[in-house]
Amino acid sequence: MNGVVRRDQRGFTLIELMIGMLLGLIILGGVLTIYSSVHHTSLIKQRLDSAQEAVRYGHYTISRLVHNADEFANGSDADTLVLGYPSSISNVDGCTGGAISGTTSTAFSTLNGRLRCDGNDIALGVDDIDFEYGIVNDSGNWQITAAADATSVKVTLTIQPHEDFAERDVTFIATMRNAILAKDNG
């Protein structure tokens, strides 16, 4: 074998190597683009799931505690909900896990994107919360009243799970069972 290259042992030419590298780079670029897109979509989905869970937990907790309250206590306004409970209350846990008594009050508000209850963060991703006090009349319509005369509260939670989405408002009405029973018996 004195320097003669057989045809079946020949390697790649420089042009073939460059074309192969270019095709490899194109494929690698496509894979990285797909990975980046999937990662971004996954991040958005996680934030949407977190926002949905915050709304669900906020709705559940506020509704449950309003249901067991007997008054919207002093300090209740458009930004803060303060609940007072009957002296006979038992076997009801507050928003932080401790038992509620008749001397307990519970306050809901927001601060820096967090839903707060009694000064503790209970859900992230809630940008704002608004309270409107009133009653649901016999026709099923909402009537605004002063907090002292109200038996229900309309709660609006504002969330923006990701900067790609507009803010969303979720509204629900929570009613005090004890106040309704007292009016029916009175």
C-alpha positions as CSV (number, residue, x, y, z in Angstrom):
1,M,0.0,0.0,0.0
2,N,2.3,2.7,-1.1
3,G,0.1,5.8,-0.8
4,V,-2.7,4.6,-3.0
5,V,-6.1,5.1,-1.5
6,R,-8.6,2.5,-2.4
7,R,-12.1,3.8,-3.4
8,D,-13.9,1.9,-0.6
9,Q,-11.5,3.4,2.1
10,R,-11.9,7.0,1.1
11,G,-13.1,9.5,3.8
12,F,-15.4,12.5,3.6
13,T,-14.4,15.5,1.7
14,L,-14.2,19.0,3.3
15,I,-17.5,20.0,1.6
16,E,-19.3,16.9,2.8
17,L,-18.1,17.6,6.4
18,M,-19.2,21.2,6.2
19,I,-22.7,20.2,4.9
20,G,-23.0,17.6,7.6
21,M,-22.1,20.1,10.3
22,L,-24.5,22.7,8.9
23,L,-27.3,20.1,8.9
24,G,-26.4,19.2,12.5
25,L,-26.5,22.8,13.5
26,I,-29.9,23.3,11.9
27,I,-31.3,20.2,13.7
28,L,-29.7,21.3,17.0
29,G,-31.3,24.8,16.6
30,G,-34.7,23.2,16.0
31,V,-34.4,21.0,19.0
32,L,-33.4,24.0,21.2
33,T,-36.3,26.1,19.9
34,I,-38.7,23.3,20.7
35,Y,-37.2,22.9,24.1
36,S,-37.4,26.6,24.8
37,S,-41.1,26.7,23.7
38,V,-42.0,23.7,25.8
39,H,-40.2,25.1,28.8
40,H,-42.0,28.5,28.4
41,T,-45.4,26.7,28.0
42,S,-44.7,24.6,31.1
43,L,-43.9,27.7,33.2
44,I,-47.1,29.4,32.1
45,K,-49.1,26.3,32.9
46,Q,-47.5,26.1,36.4
47,R,-48.4,29.8,37.0
48,L,-52.0,29.2,35.7
49,D,-52.3,26.2,38.0
50,S,-51.0,28.1,40.9
51,A,-53.4,31.0,40.3
52,Q,-56.3,28.6,39.9
53,E,-55.4,26.9,43.2
54,A,-55.2,30.4,44.9
55,V,-58.6,31.3,43.7
56,R,-60.0,27.9,44.7
57,Y,-58.5,28.0,48.2
58,G,-59.5,31.7,48.7
59,H,-63.0,30.9,47.7
60,Y,-63.2,27.9,49.9
61,T,-61.7,29.6,53.0
62,I,-63.6,32.8,52.7
63,S,-66.9,31.1,52.0
64,R,-66.5,28.6,54.9
65,L,-65.6,31.3,57.4
66,V,-68.3,33.8,56.3
67,H,-70.8,30.9,56.5
68,N,-69.9,30.4,60.2
69,A,-69.7,34.1,61.1
70,D,-72.5,36.1,62.5
71,E,-71.3,39.6,61.7
72,F,-69.1,41.7,59.5
73,A,-67.1,43.3,62.3
74,N,-65.6,46.8,62.7
75,G,-62.9,47.3,60.1
76,S,-64.8,45.7,57.3
77,D,-64.6,47.8,54.2
78,A,-64.0,47.5,50.4
79,D,-60.4,46.2,51.0
80,T,-60.7,44.2,54.2
81,L,-63.2,41.7,55.4
82,V,-63.4,41.2,59.2
83,L,-65.6,38.5,60.6
84,G,-67.0,38.1,64.1
85,Y,-68.3,34.7,65.3
86,P,-71.1,33.7,67.7
87,S,-70.1,32.7,71.2
88,S,-71.6,29.3,70.6
89,I,-69.2,28.4,67.7
90,S,-67.3,25.2,68.1
91,N,-65.4,22.7,65.9
92,V,-64.5,25.2,63.3
93,D,-60.9,25.8,62.2
94,G,-59.8,29.3,61.2
95,C,-57.7,30.1,58.2
96,T,-54.4,29.3,60.0
97,G,-55.6,26.0,61.5
98,G,-56.4,27.2,65.0
99,A,-59.9,26.7,66.5
100,I,-62.3,29.7,66.3
101,S,-64.0,30.9,69.4
102,G,-66.7,33.5,70.0
103,T,-64.0,36.0,70.9
104,T,-62.1,35.4,67.6
105,S,-62.2,37.6,64.6
106,T,-60.8,36.8,61.2
107,A,-59.5,39.5,58.8
108,F,-58.9,38.9,55.0
109,S,-56.9,41.3,52.8
110,T,-54.2,41.3,50.2
111,L,-50.6,42.5,50.3
112,N,-48.0,42.3,47.5
113,G,-49.8,39.6,45.5
114,R,-50.7,37.5,48.5
115,L,-54.1,36.7,50.0
116,R,-53.7,37.2,53.7
117,C,-55.8,36.0,56.6
118,D,-55.1,37.3,60.1
119,G,-51.8,38.7,58.9
120,N,-50.6,35.4,57.5
121,D,-50.2,34.6,53.8
122,I,-52.6,31.9,52.7
123,A,-52.4,32.1,48.9
124,L,-50.0,33.5,46.4
125,G,-51.0,35.2,43.1
126,V,-54.0,37.2,44.3
127,D,-53.2,40.7,43.2
128,D,-56.2,42.4,44.8
129,I,-59.4,41.6,46.6
130,D,-62.5,43.7,46.9
131,F,-65.5,43.3,49.2
132,E,-69.0,44.5,48.6
133,Y,-71.5,44.0,51.4
134,G,-75.2,43.4,50.9
135,I,-78.1,41.0,50.9
136,V,-79.5,38.6,48.3
137,N,-83.2,39.6,48.3
138,D,-86.2,37.2,47.8
139,S,-85.9,37.6,44.1
140,G,-82.3,36.4,44.1
141,N,-80.9,39.8,43.2
142,W,-77.9,41.4,44.9
143,Q,-78.6,44.6,47.0
144,I,-75.8,46.7,48.4
145,T,-76.1,47.6,52.1
146,A,-73.8,48.8,54.9
147,A,-71.6,46.1,56.3
148,A,-73.5,46.2,59.6
149,D,-76.8,45.4,57.8
150,A,-75.4,42.8,55.4
151,T,-75.8,39.1,55.5
152,S,-73.6,38.4,52.5
153,V,-70.4,39.7,50.9
154,K,-69.6,39.8,47.3
155,V,-65.9,38.9,46.9
156,T,-63.8,39.8,43.8
157,L,-60.4,38.2,43.6
158,T,-58.1,39.7,40.9
159,I,-55.3,37.5,39.5
160,Q,-52.7,37.8,36.8
161,P,-50.9,34.5,36.6
162,H,-48.5,35.6,33.9
163,E,-47.5,38.8,32.1
164,D,-48.8,37.3,28.8
165,F,-52.3,37.3,30.2
166,A,-54.7,40.1,31.2
167,E,-55.8,40.4,34.8
168,R,-58.9,38.3,35.6
169,D,-61.5,38.9,38.2
170,V,-63.3,36.0,39.9
171,T,-66.4,37.0,41.8
172,F,-68.5,35.0,44.2
173,I,-71.0,35.7,47.0
174,A,-70.6,34.2,50.5
175,T,-73.5,34.3,53.0
176,M,-73.6,34.1,56.8
177,R,-75.7,31.2,57.8
178,N,-76.2,32.5,61.4
179,A,-77.4,35.9,60.2
180,I,-80.0,34.4,57.8
181,L,-81.2,32.0,60.5
182,A,-81.5,34.9,63.0
183,K,-83.6,36.9,60.5
184,D,-85.9,34.0,59.8
185,N,-86.4,33.3,63.5
186,G,-86.7,37.0,64.4
